[in-house]
């Protein structure tokens, strides 16, 4: 039973009690001194002692079950949350021992990150001032400016000049240099908003206050056409246990006219983009190579004492033939009959459909317009094999370079719902909830997970807020065959198609002899 039905049931009980109370009060006023009328009401109003005890006991048990279920982990992590701090040995002096904070762990968590000292203090179990002190002592952050300067006037008096507070983690960059960087970003990604500009600067290790960035955008691009006031947005919460619990993968066919398909993987919990790659084919081997490349990333964090990525607990994709090798590998590594790879309609994968809206707006549309320009003005012919091969030879690498730049920007931009970057949410999630990824060198293992329920798998990792977003739905509808994936019907119907869908992208052979290519 979902939350709305439970609320309705509890409200119905409360309404029935209030109605009964009102009827009794009215009867007392009307039939006062009339036992013939009041005695039947007394009998009908009374509750048998056994039933009364059952109601009380059942209610207490339901409350206890809800409390216990909220504290139970739905999917235990492969690596439990690490202990980030410890107490230094006692020295015999008064007071509590000092907190020992590992500088390598602290440096790793703060690199290319917007995690605040307060949030770090919660993770390390100490105060934000302790975190700040350790960052300065270990050279992770420079010391902040003085609160004031004191000048001796020579007559026994002093003059103090106070300075406004400023974070020492901000970059020392002039307005002219900042404007130049903003202009360079705008030339590459003309459709960025402020948060994405902020993420682009963060990916270049440039951190500036919001007001300074907004002023720079006004100088370079002019004021925005629309001004938005503060407003509260009600969002239906997407939920999975933590990072690496569920990855979403999909292919984007916006450039398929030019025999280019973009494949991507995203972590559902943190929205961290794991990789996005443009290829000249739509084969299962290509998608599998992207997947294995992510899983084998050798990025060691001392916090976790294991690989950051590795194999996720589960992965979700559509019924395309390009996903079969990834699905086979997931079942080999994480086990069968547990939903290691969840096939479903693309509406279930709306988490990555949301990502394709951003990729199209900031990267794909630019390249599509450029290729159309080549067709209209430069004699490019999509039916000519040599032309298509040359297009791939000249521009596929540049397209992938821009996709990599965009990934770095996306993973460092602050998400409006949490005001955290995907990088921060990924790191914090692993520290707080443990790592559910299986390191590549330990795979495969036999999981102890119970057999998965098909209906539960259909709902697992479903983002209802994005599903109801008109922009995302229209982008999804324009990029998918609605006859096979109708979103008008119940999205949780489990009719498995008779056969997997297959989108063939013809191979474009090289028209030049091998000796000329050398």
ROTORTOR-781526 format. One record per residue: residue in one letter; x, y, z of N, C-alpha, C, O in turn. Coordinates in steps of 0.1 Angstrom, whole numbers, plus 2048, in hexadecimal, padded with zeros to 3 digits. Layout:
<nodes>
AXYZXYZXYZXYZ ...
</nodes>
This chain:
<nodes>
X8097F480080080080080980C80081280D808 X8068167F780F8227F680B82C80180182A809 X81283780281184080C80384780C7FD849817 X7FE84A8007F18517FF7E68488047DD84D80B X7E683B8017DC8328067DC8308157D282F81C X7E982F81B7EA82E8297E583B8307DE83A83A X7E884682B7E38538307D38538307CD858839 X7CE84E8257BF84E8237B984582E7AE848833 X7BF8398307B983083A7BA8368487B083584F X7C583B84C7C68428597BC84D85A7B684F865 X7BB8558507B18608507A385B85279B862859 X7A085084B79284A84C78F84685A78484885F X79984086179783C86F79584887878C848881 X79D85387679B85F87E78E86687B78786A884 X78986686E77C86C86B77186487276786A877 X77285687276784E87876785188775C85188C X77285288D77285589C76C86289F7648638A8 X76F86D89776987A89975A87A89775388089E X75687288D74787188A74086A89673586F89A X74686089B7408598A67408628B27368628BA X74A8698B574A8728C074087D8BF7398808C9 X73E8838B373388D8B17268878B371D88E8B9 X72387B8AE7168748B07138728BF7088748C3 X71D86E8C671B86B8D57188788DC70F8798E4 X71F8838D971D8908DF70F8958DC70889A8E5 X70A8948D06FD8988CC6F28908D36E88968D8 X6F48838D46EA87A8DB6E987D8E96DE87D8EF X6F48818F06F48848FE6EC8919006E489290A X6ED89B8F76E68A78F96D78A58F66CE8AB8FD X6D489C8EC6C689B8E86BE8918F16B38948F5 X6C48868F56BD87B8FC6C187B90B6C1870911 X6C68869106CA88691E6BE8829276B3887926 X6C18789306B68739396AD8689326A3864938 X6B18649266A985A91F6B184D91D6B784C913 X6B18449276B98389266B582F91B6BE828915 X6A982F9166A582790B6AB82A8FE6AE8228F6 X6AF8378FC6B683B8F06C583B8F26CC8388E8 X6CA83D8FE6D883E8FF6DF8309016EA82E8FD X6D78279076DD81A90A6E18128FD6EC80D8FD X6D98128F36DD80C8E66EA8128E06F280C8DB X6EA8208E16F68278DC7038238E470D8228DE X7018218F170C81D8F97118108F571D80D8F5 X7088078F270C7F98EE7137F98E171D7F38DF X70E8018D77148028CA7218098CA72A8078C1 X7238128D373081A8D473B8138DB7478158D8 X7388098E37428028EB74A7F98E27457F48D8 X7577F78E67607EE8DF7647E28E97677E58F4 X7637D68E47667CB8EC7757CC8F177D7D08E9 X7777C88FE7857CA90378F7C28FB79A7C78F9 X78C7B68F67957AF8ED7987B68E07A47B78DC X78E7BC8DA7907C48CE7987D08D07A17D48C8 X7957D78DC79C7E38DF7AB7E08E17B47E88DC X7AF7D58E87BD7D18E97C37CE8DC7CF7D18DA X7BB7C78D37C17C48C67C47D18BE7CF7D18B7 X7BB7DB8BE7BE7E78B77CB7EE8BC7D37F28B4 X7CC7EE8CA7D87F58CF7E47ED8CC7EE7F38C8 X7E47E08CE7F07D88CB7F47D98BC8007DA8B9 X7EA7D88B37ED7D88A57F37E58A17FC7E6898 X7ED7F08A67F37FD8A38017FF8A78098048A0 X8047FA8B48127FB8B981B7F28B08267F68AE X8167E78AC81E7DE8A48217E489682C7E3891 X8177EA8908197F18838247FC88482C7FE87C X82380488F82D80F89183B80989384480E88D X83C7FE89A8497F789C84E7F288F85A7F388C X8457EC88784A7E687A84E7F18718587F086A X8477FD87184B80886885980D86C861810864 X85B80E87986881387E87380A87B87E80E876 X8717FD87D87B7F387A87E7F286B88A7F1867 X8747F38638767F385487D7FF84F8857FE846 X87B80B85588281785189181685489981D84E X89580F85F8A380E8638AA80285C8B680185D X8A27F98568A87ED84F8AD7F18428A67F883A X8B97EC83E8BE7EF8318B87E68268B87DA828 X8B27EC81C8AB7E48128B57DC80A8B27D1805 X8C17E18098CC7DA8018D97DC8088DF7E7805 X8DE7D38108EA7D58178F67D880E8F77D2803 X8FE7E28119097E58089147DA8089157D3812 X91B7D97FD9267CF7FC9317D38059377CB80C X9347E080693E7E68109367EF8199307F8815 X9367EC82692F7F583093580383094080582C X92D80D83593281A83793F81A83E940814849 X94982183A95682284195682A84D94E83384E X95F82785696083086296B83A85F97783785E X96784785E97085185897985786398385D85F X97685687097E85D87A97F85488697884A888 X98985788E98C84F89A9928588A49968648A1 X9928548B199785C8BC9A68598BD9AB84E8BD X9AE8648BF9BC8638C19BE85D8CF9B685E8D8 X9CA8568D29CD8508DF9CD85B8EA9D08678E7 X9C88578F59C88609019D68649059DF85C905 X9D88719089E587690C9E687891B9F187C920 X9DC8759229DC8789319D78869359D6889941 X9D588E92B9D089C92E9C189B92F9BA89292B X9BC8A69349AD8A79369A68A99289AC8AD91E X99A8A59299928A791D99189B914998891916 X98889B90A98789090199388F8F89998998F4 X9968838F39A18828E999D8898DC99188A8D9 X9A788D8D59A58948C899F88A8BE9A287E8BE X99788F8B49938878A999E88689F9A489089B X9A087A89A9AA87888F9A387888299A86F880 X9A68818799A088186C9AA87E8629B4885861 X9A887485A9B28708509B387A8459A987D83F X9BF8818439C088B8399BD88782B9B888E823 X9C187A8289BF87581A9B08748179AB87780C X9A986F82199A86D81F99487B81E98B87D815 X99888482699289282699689981898D89F813 X9A28978149A689D80799E8977FC99A89E7F2 X99B88A7FC9948837F19858887F198088A7E6 X97F88A7FD97188E7FD96F89C7F99648A07F5 X97A8A57FB9788B37F897D8B67EA97B8C27E5 X9848AD7E39898B17D697D8B17CC9758A97CB X97D8BC7C49738BF7BA9658BC7C095C8B67BA X9638C27CC9578BF7D39518CC7D99588D67DC X9448CC7DB93D8D77E29388D37F09308DA7F5 X93D8C87F59398C480293E8CE80D94A8D280D X9358D28159388DD81F93F8D782B93F8CB82D X9458DF83394C8DA83F9418D58499448CB850 X9358DA84992B8D58529278C784D9268BE856 X9268C48409228B783C92E8AD83E92B8A2842 X93A8B283C9468AA83F9468A684E94A89B852 X9438B08579438AD8659398A386993B89A872 X92D8A286292389886592988A860926880867 X93088A85693687D85194187885A94286C85C X94988285F95487E86795187D87695987887E X94588287A94188188894888C89094B88989C X94A89888B9518A389294B8B088E9418B0886 X9508BB89394A8C88909508CD88295A8C887E X9498D787D94E8DD87095B8E48739638E586A X95D8EA87F96A8F18829758E78829808EA87E X9738DB88797D8D18879818CD87998D8CC875 X9778CC87097A8C98629828D485C98C8D2855 X97E8E085E9858EC8599938EC85D99C8EF856 X9968EA86A9A38EA8709AC8DF8699B88E2865 X9A78D38679AF8C98619B18CC8529BC8C884D X9A88D384B9AA8D683D9B68E083C9BE8DF833 X9B68E98459C18F38459CE8ED8499D98F0843 X9CE8E58549DB8DF8599E18D684E9ED8D684D X9D98CF8479DE8C583D9E08CB82F9E28C4825 X9DE8D882E9E08DF8219D68DC8179D88DF80B X9CA8D781B9BF8D48129B88E180D9B48E3802 X9B78EB8179B18F88149BA90281A9C0900825 X9BB90E8149C49198199BD91F8259B091E827 X9C592582D9BF92C8399B69388349BA93F82A X9AB93B83B9A39468379A995383A9B3954842 X9A395E8359A896B8389A696F84699D96984D X9AE97884C9AB97C85A99E98385B999989852 X99998386798C98986A98E99986A9859A0865 X99A99D86E99C9AC86E9AB9AE86E9B39A5872 X9AF9BA86A9BD9BF86C9BD9CA8779B49D2877 X9C89CA87F9C89D488A9D49DD8879E09D8885 X9D29EA8889DC9F48859DE9FC8929D5A02897 X9EB9FE8969EEA068A29EFA1589D9F7A18894 X9E7A1D8A39E7A2B89F9F2A348A59F3A3F8A2 X9FAA2E8AEA05A358B4A01A3E8C0A0AA438C7 X9F4A3F8C39F0A478CF9E9A3E8D99E2A438E2 X9ECA318D99E7A288E29DAA228DE9D4A198E5 X9D5A268D29C8A208CD9CCA178C19D6A198BB X9C2A0F8BE9C4A068B29B8A078A99ADA0A8AE X9B9A0589D9AEA058939AD9F788D9B79F1888 X9A19F188E99F9E48889979E587B98C9EB87B X99C9DF8719959DE86498F9D08629979C7860 X9829CE86297C9C18619799BE8529769C784A X97B9B184F9799AD84196D9A384196B99C84A X9659A483695A99B83595E98D83396998A82D X95798383895A97583795A970828953975820 X96496782696596281896B954819975952821 X96594A81396A93C81397893C80D97B941802 X98193581498F93480F99092A80499A9297FD X9859228019859187F698191F7E99829187DF X97D92B7E997A9327DC9869357D49919387DA X9859357C79909387BE9939477BE98994F7BE X99F94B7BD9A39597BC9A495C7AD9AF95A7A7 X9999607A799896279999297079698897479D X99797778D99298578A98598478298297977C X97D98E78297198E77A97498D76B96D986764 X97F99276698399175898598375498197E74A X98D97C75D99196E75A98496575B98295C753 X97C96876596F96076696696275A960959755 X96596F75595D97174A96296973E95B964735 X96F96873C97596173197295273296F94C728 X97294D73E96F93F74096093C73D95C932736 X95894574294994473F94794473093E93D72B X94E94D72994C94E71A95094271394A93D70A X95B93C71896092F71295692471495391C70B X95092372094691972393A91B71A934912715 X93692871992A92B71192C9277029229236FC X9389296FD93A9256EF9399166ED9359126E2 X93C90E6F793B9006F692D8FB6F99288F26F2 X92790170391A8FC70891190970A90F90E715 X90B90D6FF90391A6FF8F69197078F192470A X8F290D70A8E490C7118E690A7208DC906726 X8F190B7258F39097348EC91373C8EA91F738 X8E790F7488E29177528ED91A75C8F891575B X8E99227678F39277708FA91B77790691B779 X8F291177B8F79067839018FE77A90B8F977F X8FE8FD76D9078F57649148FE76291F8F8761 X91390B76191F91376092891176D93491076C X92191177892890E78592F90178593A900789 X9288F677F92E8E977E93A8E97759448E2777 X9398F176A9448F27609508F876695B8F3764 X94E90276E95990977595F8FF78096C8FF781 X9578F878795C8EE7919648E478A96E8DF790 X9608DF77E9688D57779768DA77397F8D2771 X9778E77739848EE77098B8F277D9958FA77C X9868EE78898B8F179598A90079899390679E X98090679397D91579697091579E966911799 X97191B7AA96591C7B296392B7B696C9317BC X9589307B395593E7B594793F7BC93F9367BB X94594A7C393894C7CA92D94D7BF92F9517B4 X92194A7C391594B7BA9139597B591095A7A9 X9159637BD9139717B991D9757AE91A97B7A5 X92A9707B09349747A693196D79993397378E X92D96079992995978D91D96078691D96277A X91396378E90796A78890B97778190697A777 X91497F78891898B78292098977591E99176C X92897F77592F97C76992697875D92897C752 X91C97076091296C75690B978751908978745 X90898175990198D75590A99674C90599B742 X91799674F92099E74792299773992299E72F X92498A73992798372C91B98072491B982718 X91097C72A9049787238F89817248EE98071C X8F998B72D8ED99372F8E498D73A8E598173D X8DB99573F8D29907498C89867438C5986737 X8C497C74C8BB9727478AD9787448A9982749 X8A697173B89997673688F97574188597D742 X89096A74988696775488D968761898964763 X88696D76B88A96D779881964781875965780 X88795C78988095279088195579F88C9577A4 X8759557A68759577B487694A7BB87793F7B5 X87794A7C887893E7D086A9377CF86093D7D1 X86B92A7CC85F9237CC8629147D086D90F7CE X85890E7D685A9017DB8558F77D18498F87CC X85D8ED7CD8598E37C38578D67CB8608D17D1 X84B8D07C98498C37CF84E8B87C68498B87BB X8578B07CB85C8A67C38598987C985A8967D5 X85588F7C08548817C586287B7C586987B7BC X8658757D18738717D38778647CC87085A7CD X8828657C58888597BF8908527CA8978597D2 X88F8457CB89683E7D689C8317D18958297CB X8A98307D48B08237D48B98247E18BB82E7E6 X8BE8187E68C58187F28D18217F38D58277FD X8D98237E88E582B7E88EC82A7DB8E78247D1 X8F88317DA9008307CE9038227CA90681A7D2 X9038207BD9068137B78FB8087BA8FD7FC7B7 X8F080C7BF8E58037C18DE8007B38DA7F57B0 X8DD80B7AB8D680979E8DC8137948DD81F796 X8E180D7898E681677E8DB8157738D480B771 X8DA82076C8D18217608D98227548E382A754 X8D681A74A8DD81C73D8D381C7318C8817732 X8D78237278CF82571C8D782A7108E282E711 X8D182A7048D782F6F88CF83B6F38C283B6F4 X8D58456EE8CF8516E98D18526DA8DC8516D5 X8C68536D28C78526C38C585F6BC8C085F6B1 X8C886A6C38C68776BC8CE87A6B08CA8816A7 X8DA8736AF8E38746A38E386869B8ED866693 X8D985F69C8D98536958D98556868DD84C67E X8D48606818D48636738E286266D8E485F662 X8EC8666768FA86667290185A67790D85A678 X8F985067B8FF84367F90784468C91283E68E X90284D69590984F6A28FE84D6AD8F38526AC X9028446B68F98416C29018456CF90D8416D0 X8FA84B6D890184F6E58FC8466F08EF8456F2 X90583F6F690183670190683B70E91084170F X8FD83A7199018407268FD8377328F482F731 X90483973D90183374A90183E754909847754 X8F783D75D8F68477688F283F7758EA836775 X8F88447808F583E78D8E88457928E6851793 X8DE83C7968D18417998D08497A58C98537A6 X8D78457B08D684C7BD8DC85A7BD8D68637C2 X8E785C7B68EE8697B68ED8717A98F187C7A9 X8E886B79F8E88717918F687378C8F887B782 X90086C79190D86D78C90E86677E90A85B77D X91286E77491486876792086076792B865768 X91F85376492A84A76593284B75793E84A758 X92B84B74C93184D73F92784F73591C84A736 X92A85772B92285971F92B858713935860712 X92884F70A93184D6FE92A84D6F191F8476F0 X92F8546E79298546DA9308496D293C8496D1 X9298416CB92E8366C39288366B591E83C6B2 X92F82F6AC92A82E69E92282169C92081D690 X91D81B6A791580F6A690C80E6B290E8156BC X9038046B28FA8026BD8FB7F36C28F17ED6C5 X9077ED6C19097DF6C490A7DD6D390E7E66DB X9067D16D79077CD6E59167CE6EA9187D16F6 X91F7CA6E192D7CB6E59327D96E993A7DB6F2 X92C7E36E29307F16E592B7F56F39327FB6FA X91E7F26F59187F67029207EF70E9227F4718 X9237E270B92A7DA7169387E071893C7E0724 X93F7E570E94C7EA71094B7F77189547FA721 X9417FF71693F80B71E93C80772D94280D736 X9347FD72F9307F873C93D7F374493F7F674F X9457EB73D9507E574395B7F07469627EF750 X95C7FA73D96580574096280C74D96B810754 X95580E75095181475C95480B768959810772 X9507FE7679527F57729617F37769647F0781 X96A7F576C9787F276F9807FF77298C7FF773 X97980A77598081677898881478598380F78F X99581778499E81578F9A08227979AB827798 X99582779C9968337A499482F7B398982D7B7 X99F82E7BA99F82A7C899D8357D19A38407D0 X9938337DA99183D7E59948367F298E82C7F5 X99C83C7FA9A083680799483581099382D819 X98A83E80D97E83E81597783081497382B81E X97682B80896F81F806978812806973807808 X98581480498F80980398A7FF7F898C7F37F9 X9858057EE9807FC7E297E8057D797F8127D8 X97B7FF7CB9798077BF96C80F7C196280A7C7 X96B81B7BB9608237BC95481D7B494981D7B9 X9578197A894C8147A094A8057A29428017AB X9517FD79A94E7EE79B9407EB79593B7F478E X93B7DF79792E7DB7929237E079B9247DE7A7 X9197E679690E7EB79E9067DF7A39077D479E X8FD7E17AD8F47D77B28EA7D37A78E77C77A5 X8E57DD7A08DB7DB7968DD7E578B8E37F078D X8D87E277F8D97EB7748CB7EA76C8C57DF76C X8C77F57678BA7F57608BC7FA7528C280474F X8B57F37488B57F873A8A97F37338A07ED739 X8A77F772789B7F371F89E7E67188A87DF71A X8947E27108957D570989D7D56FC89B7CD6F3 X8A67DE6FB8AF7DE6EF8B97D36EF8BF7D06F9 X8BC7CE6E38C67C36E28D47C86E68DD7C06E9 X8D67D56E68E47DA6E98E77D96F88F27DA6FC X8DD7D57008DF7D470F8E17C67138E37C371F X8E07BC70A8E07AE70E8EE7AA7158EE7A271E X8F97AF7109067AB7159087B172390E7AA72C X9037BD7259047C37338FB7BB73C8FF7B8748 X8EF7B77388E67AF7408EC7A27448EC79E74F X8F379B73A8F978E73C904790747906787750 X90C79A74591779C74F91279F75D91879A767 X9087A775E9027AA76B8FD79E7728FF79C77E X8F679576A8F17887708FD7807748FC77977F X90877F76C91477777091A77D77D91E775785 X91B78A77E92279078A91979079691E78D7A1 X90D7957959057977A18FA78C7A38F478C7AE X8F878379A8F077879C8E27797958DE784792 X8DC76D7938CF76D78C8C376F7968C576E7A2 X8B77717908AA7717978AA77C7A28A277A7AC X8B27867A18B17917AB8B079F7A58B07A97AB X8AE79F7988AD7AC7908BB7B278E8BC7BE78F X8C57AA78C8D27B078A8D27B977E8D87C477E X8CB7B57738C87BE7688B97BF7668B37B4764 X8B37CA7678A57CC7668A17D17588A47DD755 X89C7C87508967CD7438897D37458817CE74E X8867DE73F8797E47408767EE73587F7F172D X86A7F47358677FE72B87080A72E87580C739 X87281272487B81E72687582873087C830735 X86782873286283173C86782E74A867837752 X86B82174C87081E75987E82475B883826766 X88582774F89282C74F89383B74E89C841748 X888841753887850751892858758895863754 X8998517618A58587688AF85C75D8B586775E X8B28537548BC85674A8B685E73E8BD865737 X8A985C73C8A28657328A38737368A587C72D X8A38767438A58847488B38897448B5894740 X8BD8807458CA8837418CB8867328D388F72E X8C487F72A8C588171B8BF88F7178C489470E X8B689471F8B18A171C8BD8AB71D8BE8B4715 X8C58AA7288D08B372A8DB8B071F8E18BA71A X8DE8A471C8E88A17128E48A77048EC8AC6FD X8D78A57018D38AA6F48D48BA6F48D88BF6EA X8CF8C06FF8CF8CF6FF8DD8D56FE8DF8DF6F8 X8E78CE7058F48D47068FE8CF6FD9098D56FA X8FC8C36F79068BD6EE9008B86E19048BC6D6 X8F68AF6E28F08A96D68EA8B36CC8ED8B16C0 X8E38BD6D18DC8C66C78E78CE6BF8E58D06B3 X8F28D26C68FC8D96BF9028D16B39048D66A8 X9058C46B690B8BC6AC9018B86A19048B8695 X8F48B76A48EA8B469A8E98C06918E78BE685 X8E88CC6968E88D868E8F48D96858F38DD679 X8FF8D668A90C8D668390C8CC67790F8D066C X9078C067A9068B666F8FC8BA6648FE8B8659 X8F18C06698E78C465F8ED8D06568EA8D164A X8F58D865D8FC8E36559058DD64A9058E263F X90C8D264E9148CB64490C8C66389108C662D X9008C063C8F78BB6318F28C66288F38C461C X8EE8D162E8E78DB6268F18E461E8EE8E7612 X8FC8E76249058F161E9128EB6199198F2611 X9168DF61D9248DA61A9248CD61292E8C7610 X9188C960D9188BD6049198B060B91B8A5605 X9188AF6199188A362090C89A61D90189F61D X90E88D61A90388461690387862090C871620 X8F88776278F786C6318F685E62A8F9854631 X8F385E61D8F285161690084D61190184260C X90A85661191785360C91F84D617922854621 X92484061692B83962093884162393C84262F X93F84661994C84D61B94985A62395285D62B X93F86162093C86D62893986A63693E87163F X93186063992E85C64793B85864E93D85C65A X94385064795084C64E95885865195E85865C X95986164896286D64B95C87565696387B65E X94F87665694887D66294C87766F95087F678 X94C86A67095086367C95F86667F96286868A X96786567597586667697987467C982875684 X97287E67797588C67A96F89068897589868F X96388C68A95B8926959578896A195388E6AB X95887C69F9548736AA95C8756B79578756C2 X9698776B59728796C096F8866C79708876D3 X96C8916BF96989E6C595C89D6CC95B8A46D7 X9528966C79468956CE94888E6DB9428926E5 X9508836DC95287C6E895A8856F29588856FE X96388D6ED96A8976F59618A16FC9628A4708 X9578A66F494D8AF6FA9448A87049408AE70E X94189C70193989470B94089271893A893723 X94D88F71795588E72495689B72B95589B738 X9578A67249578B372B94A8B67329498BB73D X93F8B272B9328B473092F8AB73D9298B0746 X93489F73D93389674893A89D75493489D75F X9468A275394D8A875E9458B47639448B776F X93F8BC75A9378C775E92A8C37669278C8770 X9238B97609178B476691A8AF7749128B277E X9248A77769278A178392C8AB78D92D8A7799 X92F8B77899338C17929298CD79492C8D779B X91D8CB78D9138D678F90A8D279A9078C679D X9048DC7A18FC8DA7AC8EE8D77A88E88DE79F X8E88CC7AD8DA8C87A98D08D17B18D28D37BD X8C68D67AB8BD8DF7B18B58D97BD8B28E07C6 X8B38CC7BC8AB8C57C68B28C47D38AD8C57DE X8C08C17D38C88BE7DE8D28C97E18D88C97EC X8D58D17D78DF8DB7D88ED8D47DA8F68DA7E1 X8EF8C97D58FB8C17D58FF8BD7C78F68BB7BF X90C8BB7C49108B67B790E8A77B790F8A07C2 X90D8A17AB90D8927AA91988C7B09198817B7 X9258927AE93188D7B593088C7C49348837CA X92B8977CA9298987D891F88D7DD9228867E7 X91488C7D690A8827DA90F8747D990C86C7E1 X9178727CF91D8647CE9278617D99268567DF X93086A7DC93A8687E79338677F493585E7FC X92A8717F792387180491A86480691A85E811 X9148607FB90B8547FC9138487FF90F83F807 X91F8467F992883A7FC92D83B80B92D831812 X93084780F93584881D92A84682792C83F831 X91E84A82491384982E90C83B82D908836837 X90A83682190282A81F90A81E81B905813819 X91781F81891F81481492081380591881A7FE X92880B80092A8097F29247FC7ED9287F17F2 X91A7FD7E49137F17DF9197EC7D29147E27CC X9247F27CE92B7ED7C29347E17C593A7E17D0 X9357D87BC93D7CC7BE94A7CF7B694A7D07AA X9567D07BD9627D37B69657C87AB9627BD7AC X96B7CD7A096D7C57949767B87979737AE792 X9807BA7A09897AF7A39827A47AC9877997AD X9777A77B297079D7BA9647977B395F78D7B8 X96079C7A89557967A095978979A965787796 X95077F79894277F79D9417797AB94A7727AF X93677B7B19337757BE9247707BE91D7747B5 X9217687C79137637C890C76A7D290F7697DE X9027737CE8FB77B7D88F17737E08ED7687DC X8EE7787EC8E47717F48D67787F38CD7767FC X8D47807E98C87887E88BC77E7E58BE7747DE X8B07817EA8A57787E78A077B7D98A47847D2 X8987717D48927737C688A77F7C58827827CE X88C7877BB8867947BA8777937B587478A7AD X86F79B7BA86179C7B68607A57A98657B07A9 X85A7A079F8597A77928537B57938587BE78D X8487B579B8417C279C84A7CC7A384A7D87A0 X8517C87AE85A7D17B58657D67AC8697E17AD X86A7CD7A38757D179A8707DC7908787E578D X8647DB78C85E7E478285E7F27898607FC782 X85C7F379685B80079D8698057A286A8107A5 X8737FC7A287F7FF7A888780A7A0889808794 X88A8157A689181F79F88982779688E82E78C X87C82879887382F78F87283E7948708407A0 X87584778B87485578F86785C78A86686077F X85E85C79385086178F85087078C849874783 X85987879385988679085E88878285789077A X86988277D86D88477086487D76686388275A X85D87376A85486C76184887575D843875752 X84587E76683988776483E89575E83689D75C X84B89675C8508A375684D8A374785189A740 X8468AD7428428AE73484E8AF72B84E8A9720 X8588B672F8648B872686B8AA72486F8A6719 X86C8A372F87389672E86A88C72687088471E X85D88C72985488372285588671385587C70B X85489370F8548967018628926FA86288D6EF X86D89370187A88F6FC87A8806FB87F87A6F1 X87487970587486A70586B8666FA86F85C6F2 X85F86C6F88568686ED85C86A6E08598626D6 X8648746DE86A8776D187586E6CD87986C6C2 X87B8676D888685F6D58838506D788C8486D5 X87684C6D987383E6DB86783B6D285F8436CE X86682E6CF85B8296C784F8266D184F81D6D9 X84582F6D183A82F6DA8318236D882981F6E1 X83181D6CC8298116CA82E8056D28267FC6D6 X83B8066D58407FB6DE8427FF6EC8447F66F5 X84080B6EF8438106FC83A81B70083E826704 X82D81870082382270282382671182281E71A X82483371382383872181583C725813840731 X80B83A71C7FE83D7207F88327297EF835731 X7FD8267277F881A72F7FF81A73D80782273F X7FB81074580180E75281080B750813801749 X81981475582881175282D80575A838801757 X8257FF76382A7F476B8247E77658267DC76C X81D7E775A8197DA7548267D37508307D974B X8267C67528327BE7508327B67438397AB743 X82B7BB73982B7B372D8397B372783D7BE722 X8407A872684D7A872084B7A671184379E70D X8527AE7098507AD6FA8547A06F585D7996FB X84E79C6EA85178F6E486078E6DF8667836DF X8667996DC87479A6D887A7A76DC8737B16DD X8877A76DD88F7B36E188E7BC6D588E7B86C9 X88E7C96D888F7D36CE89D7D56C98A77D46D1 X89F7D76BC8AC7D86B68AD7E46AD8A57E56A3 X8B67ED6AF8B87F96A78C67F76A08D07F86A6 X8C57F46938D27F168C8D87FE6878D1807681 X8E580068A8ED80B6848F780567B9017FF680 X8F580766E8FF80066490D80466791081066A X9167FB6659247FD66692980565A92580364F X93180F65D93781865294581465094E817658 X94880C64595680864295F81463E95A81D638 X96C81264197581C63C97781B62D97A811628 X976826626977826617986826613988824607 X98F82861C99D8296189A581C61A9A1815624 X9AE8196129B780D6159BE80F6229C181A627 X9C18036289C78046359D580B6359D881163F X9DC80962A9E980F6299E881F6299F182562F X9DD8246249DC8336249D88386329DC843636 X9D283063A9CE8346489DA8346509DB83C65A X9E582C64D9F182D6559F9839652A0483B658 
</nodes>
